[in-house]
């Protein structure tokens, strides 16, 4: 006999000696007599979770969060909390649902979304070839298991091993494959591992291509391994299973160690010869460039000398023209000065003669013998003198 307290927000179950149970919801205080008291565990799901509820009669349902249920053993067998399925963009899940008539319905849920499955629904689990963590070119069957399918373009590396040429040379061909899923439902109906289909078709095409060629022919035609025309079986098979291979990139090949050593030596020899040829070609081009530069420099010097001579001749011509113009200008100035001087002299002489004439006229008016005066003005006087009488003077014309 004792008392038990059920706080607010709690629940409990009381079982009597007959096995009958009673649900107690707090707040409440109960008295126990020959009874068993059991507190109920609270199960809470957040907004990113949901409750998986299984009742005692076998009914199962999912309760999306946020929600809270108490694990009442009188009603529920089990209660569990599960996380919702968050889908990013370019991700898809395949959901199966059992109908009332026991048939199964299939649908696709595309992201971005938050998916809460119903109790009668389950997700398709993909089991594909996965990349070996120790070797990215090796794919292991069943290694990759997932429920969210990526529908954006993807790629993987793969080495096609033990491929023989027609001269019985064993090689390994290295490629990288880019693919994208185009029809999910078609892929689900036609294959359980599309990566395995891609690998098988790729190996078939590479073997078909290589088996027709010798080792040296294969080396010369490796560029064709990056063309989609070389992979007809791969193209047909991927279209049949709802995929599309956009590109196959050839990454190289590997032969046996002895063959690889011989190939490396041959490549080294060819490379050395090519480099020697390129060096010789560059040397010849450099020599030709020097000769052309010297020839161009000589032509430039000739043109510069010709231009300099032409410039000097032009300067001489301009200098001569300038001197000639200066001489002509000085001559013209001299002639003009001489003309002015002559005119001034003539004017002066004319004025002097006029003044003398006026003077002599005045002397004549004064009854002075002009002839004697003029004779006496001569220096020295003339040796002979001719005297003219007045009668003779009267016969002469008047002095002008």
C-alpha positions in Angstrom: 0.0 0.0 0.0 1.4 3.3 -1.1 0.7 6.5 -3.0 2.0 7.5 -6.4 2.0 10.9 -8.1 1.5 11.4 -11.9 2.8 14.9 -12.8 1.2 17.2 -15.4 2.1 16.1 -18.9 2.8 12.5 -17.8 0.8 9.3 -18.1 0.9 6.0 -16.3 -0.9 2.6 -16.3 -2.1 0.8 -13.2 -2.5 -3.0 -13.4 -4.5 -4.8 -10.7 -4.1 -8.3 -9.5 -6.6 -9.4 -12.2 -4.5 -8.0 -15.0 -6.8 -5.2 -15.7 -5.3 -1.9 -16.6 -6.2 1.7 -16.1 -4.7 4.7 -17.8 -3.9 7.6 -15.5 -3.3 11.1 -16.9 -1.5 13.7 -14.8 -1.7 15.7 -12.7 -3.1 13.1 -10.3 -2.2 11.2 -7.1 -3.3 7.6 -6.8 -3.4 5.0 -4.0 -2.1 1.6 -4.8 -3.3 -1.6 -3.1 -2.3 -4.9 -4.6 -1.7 -3.0 -7.9 1.4 -2.5 -10.1 2.2 1.1 -11.2 4.0 1.7 -14.6 5.0 5.2 -15.9 4.6 5.5 -19.7 7.6 6.4 -21.9 6.9 9.5 -24.1 7.9 9.3 -27.8 8.3 12.7 -29.5 8.8 13.4 -33.2 10.1 16.8 -34.5 9.0 18.4 -37.8 11.8 16.4 -39.6 10.7 13.1 -38.1 7.7 10.8 -37.9 6.4 8.1 -35.6 6.1 4.5 -36.6 3.1 3.1 -34.6 2.3 -0.6 -34.3 -0.8 -1.4 -32.3 -1.4 -4.6 -30.4 -3.8 -5.9 -33.1 -1.0 -5.6 -35.8 -2.1 -2.3 -37.3 0.8 -0.1 -38.4 0.6 3.6 -39.3 2.9 6.5 -39.5 2.3 9.8 -37.7 4.1 12.8 -39.2 5.8 15.2 -36.8 5.7 17.3 -34.8 3.7 14.9 -32.5 3.9 13.1 -29.2 2.6 9.7 -28.1 2.9 7.7 -24.9 3.9 4.1 -25.2 0.8 2.6 -23.7 1.2 -1.2 -23.6 -2.6 -1.5 -23.4 -2.8 -0.1 -27.0 0.6 0.0 -28.7 3.0 -2.8 -29.3 5.9 -0.6 -30.5 6.6 3.0 -31.0 9.7 4.3 -32.9 10.9 7.6 -34.3 12.2 7.8 -37.9 13.7 10.6 -39.9 11.9 11.9 -42.9 13.4 11.5 -46.3 14.9 14.8 -47.6 15.3 15.0 -51.4 17.7 17.5 -52.9 17.2 18.9 -56.4 17.9 16.4 -59.2 17.2 13.5 -56.9 14.4 11.0 -57.3 13.1 8.1 -55.1 11.0 5.2 -56.3 8.1 4.5 -54.0 6.0 1.2 -54.0 2.6 1.1 -52.4 0.4 -1.9 -51.6 -3.2 -1.4 -52.6 -6.3 -2.9 -51.0 -6.5 -5.6 -53.6 -2.9 -6.6 -52.9 -1.6 -5.1 -56.1 1.4 -2.8 -56.0 1.5 0.7 -57.3 4.8 2.4 -58.3 5.5 6.1 -58.4 8.3 8.6 -58.6 8.9 11.4 -56.1 11.2 14.1 -57.4 13.2 16.6 -55.3 13.4 19.0 -53.7 10.9 17.6 -51.2 10.5 16.2 -47.7 8.9 12.7 -48.0 7.1 10.9 -45.2 6.2 7.3 -46.3 2.9 5.7 -45.4 2.9 2.4 -43.6 2.0 0.5 -46.8 4.8 2.2 -48.7 8.4 1.2 -49.2 11.3 2.6 -51.2 13.2 0.9 -54.0 16.8 0.1 -53.1 19.3 0.3 -55.9 22.2 -2.1 -55.9 24.7 -1.2 -58.5 28.4 -1.6 -59.3 30.4 0.8 -57.1 33.9 2.2 -57.4 36.5 0.4 -55.3 37.9 2.9 -52.8 41.4 1.4 -53.3 41.2 1.7 -57.1 39.0 4.2 -58.9 39.2 2.3 -62.2 37.8 -0.9 -60.6 34.1 -1.4 -60.1 32.8 -3.9 -57.5 29.4 -5.6 -58.0 26.8 -4.6 -55.4 29.1 -2.2 -53.6 26.9 0.9 -54.3 23.5 0.7 -52.4 21.2 3.7 -52.3 17.6 4.8 -52.4 17.9 8.3 -53.8 18.7 8.2 -57.5 20.7 11.1 -59.1 19.3 12.2 -62.4 22.0 14.7 -63.4 24.9 13.6 -65.7 27.5 11.4 -64.0 30.7 9.7 -64.9 33.0 6.9 -63.8 36.5 5.6 -64.7 37.0 2.1 -66.0 40.0 0.1 -67.4 39.2 -2.6 -69.9 41.8 -5.3 -69.1 43.3 -8.2 -71.0 42.5 -6.9 -74.5 44.4 -8.6 -77.3 45.4 -7.2 -80.6 45.6 -9.3 -83.7 49.3 -9.8 -83.2 48.6 -11.3 -79.7 49.7 -8.3 -77.7 47.9 -7.9 -74.3 47.0 -4.4 -73.4 44.7 -2.5 -71.0 42.6 0.3 -72.4 41.7 3.2 -70.0 38.5 5.2 -70.5 36.2 7.6 -68.7 32.4 7.4 -69.4 29.9 10.2 -69.1 26.3 9.1 -68.9 22.8 10.4 -67.9 19.6 8.7 -67.0 16.8 9.6 -69.4 13.9 7.2 -68.5 13.8 5.9 -64.9 10.8 3.7 -65.4 12.3 2.1 -68.5 15.5 1.5 -66.5 13.6 -0.2 -63.7 11.8 -2.4 -66.1 14.8 -3.5 -68.2 17.8 -3.7 -65.8 18.7 -4.0 -62.1 22.3 -2.6 -62.6 22.7 -0.3 -65.6 26.4 0.3 -64.7 27.0 -3.4 -65.3 25.3 -3.1 -68.7 27.5 -0.1 -69.6 30.6 -2.0 -68.6 29.7 -5.1 -70.6 28.8 -3.1 -73.7 32.0 -1.0 -73.4 34.2 -4.1 -73.1 32.5 -5.6 -76.2 33.1 -2.5 -78.3 36.7 -2.1 -77.1 37.5 -5.8 -77.8 35.9 -5.6 -81.2 37.9 -2.4 -82.1 41.2 -3.7 -80.8 41.0 -7.3 -82.2 41.1 -5.9 -85.8 44.4 -4.0 -85.3 48.0 -4.8 -84.7 49.8 -3.2 -81.8 51.3 -0.4 -83.9 48.0 0.2 -85.7 46.3 0.4 -82.4 48.8 3.0 -81.2 48.3 5.0 -84.3 44.4 4.9 -84.1 43.9 5.4 -80.4 42.2 8.8 -81.2 39.2 6.8 -82.5 38.5 5.5 -78.9 37.2 9.0 -78.0 34.6 8.9 -80.8 31.1 7.6 -80.2 31.1 5.8 -83.6 33.5 3.3 -82.1 30.9 2.2 -79.5 27.7 1.0 -81.3 26.9 -1.7 -78.8 27.3 0.7 -75.9 25.0 3.2 -77.6 22.3 0.6 -78.4 22.4 -1.0 -74.9 22.2 2.2 -73.0 19.2 3.4 -75.1 17.5 0.1 -74.4 17.8 0.5 -70.6 16.8 4.2 -70.4 20.3 5.8 -70.3 22.4 7.9 -72.7 26.1 7.9 -72.9 27.2 11.4 -74.0 30.9 10.9 -74.2 33.7 8.3 -73.8 37.1 9.8 -73.1 40.2 7.8 -74.0 42.7 8.1 -71.1 45.5 6.0 -72.5 46.6 2.3 -72.5 49.0 0.1 -70.7 50.8 -2.9 -72.1 53.2 -5.4 -70.5 56.3 -4.1 -68.7 58.6 -5.3 -71.5 56.3 -3.9 -74.3 55.9 -0.7 -72.3 59.7 -0.4 -72.0 60.1 -0.9 -75.7 57.3 1.5 -76.4 58.8 4.1 -74.1 62.2 3.7 -75.7 60.7 4.1 -79.2 58.7 7.1 -78.0 61.9 8.6 -76.5 63.8 8.1 -79.8 61.0 9.6 -81.9 60.7 12.5 -79.5 64.4 13.1 -79.6 64.4 13.0 -83.4 61.4 15.3 -83.5 63.1 17.7 -81.1 66.3 17.6 -83.1 64.4 18.3 -86.3 62.5 21.1 -84.6 65.8 22.5 -83.2 67.4 22.4 -86.7 64.3 23.9 -88.2 64.4 26.7 -85.6 68.2 27.2 -86.3 67.5 27.5 -90.0 64.7 29.9 -89.4 66.9 31.9 -87.1 69.7 32.1 -89.7 67.2 33.1 -92.4 65.8 35.7 -90.0 69.2 37.1 -89.4 70.0 37.3 -93.1 66.7 38.9 -93.8 67.3 41.3 -91.0 70.7 42.2 -92.3 69.4 42.6 -95.8 66.6 44.8 -94.6 69.0 46.8 -92.5 71.3 47.3 -95.6 68.3 48.5 -97.6 67.3 50.8 -94.8 70.8 52.2 -94.6 70.8 52.8 -98.4 67.4 54.5 -98.1 68.7 56.6 -95.2 71.9 57.6 -97.2 69.7 58.4 -100.2 67.3 60.5 -98.1 70.3 62.2 -96.4 71.8 63.1 -99.8 68.5 64.2 -101.1 68.1 66.3 -98.0 71.5 67.9 -98.5 70.8 68.6 -102.1 67.5 70.1 -101.2 69.3 72.2 -98.6 72.0 73.3 -101.1 69.3 74.2 -103.6 67.4 76.1 -101.0 70.6 77.8 -99.9 71.5 78.8 -103.5 68.0 80.0 -104.2 68.2 82.0 -101.0 71.6 83.5 -101.9 70.3 84.3 -105.4 67.3 86.0 -103.9 69.5 87.9 -101.5 71.8 88.9 -104.4 68.9 90.0 -106.5 67.5 91.9 -103.6 70.8 93.6 -102.9 71.2 94.4 -106.6 67.7 95.8 -106.8 68.4 97.8 -103.6 71.7 99.1 -105.0 70.1 100.0 -108.4 67.3 101.8 -106.6 69.8 103.6 -104.3 71.9 104.5 -107.4 68.8 105.7 -109.2 67.9 107.8 -106.1 71.4 109.1 -105.9 71.5 109.9 -109.6 68.2 111.6 -109.4 69.3 113.6 -106.3 72.6 114.5 -108.1 70.8 115.6 -111.2 68.4 117.6 -109.2 71.2 119.1 -107.3 73.1 119.9 -110.5 70.0 121.3 -112.0 69.4 123.4 -108.9 73.1 124.4 -109.0 72.9 125.3 -112.7 69.7 127.2 -112.1 71.3 129.1 -109.2 74.4 129.8 -111.3 72.2 131.0 -114.2 70.3 133.3 -111.9 73.6 134.5 -110.5 75.1 135.1 -114.0 71.9 136.7 -115.1 72.1 139.1 -112.1 75.8 139.8 -113.0 74.8 140.5 -116.6 72.1 142.8 -115.3 74.7 144.6 -113.3 76.8 145.1 -116.5 79.5 142.6 -115.4 81.4 140.8 -118.1 80.2 137.3 -117.6 82.8 135.8 -119.8 85.7 137.3 -117.9 84.1 136.2 -114.7 83.7 132.7 -115.9 87.3 132.6 -117.2 88.6 133.9 -113.9 86.7 131.2 -112.1 88.6 128.4 -113.9 91.5 126.9 -111.9 94.0 127.0 -113.4 93.1 129.8 -115.8 93.2 128.8 -119.5 96.4 129.4 -121.4 94.6 131.2 -124.1 91.9 133.7 -123.7 89.6 134.9 -126.3 88.2 138.3 -125.9 85.0 139.1 -127.4 84.0 142.6 -128.2 80.7 144.0 -127.6 80.0 143.8 -131.3 80.8 140.2 -131.4 78.9 139.5 -128.3 75.9 141.0 -129.8 76.1 138.6 -132.6 76.1 135.6 -130.3 72.8 134.0 -129.0 71.9 134.9 -125.5 73.3 132.6 -122.7 70.8 130.1 -121.6 
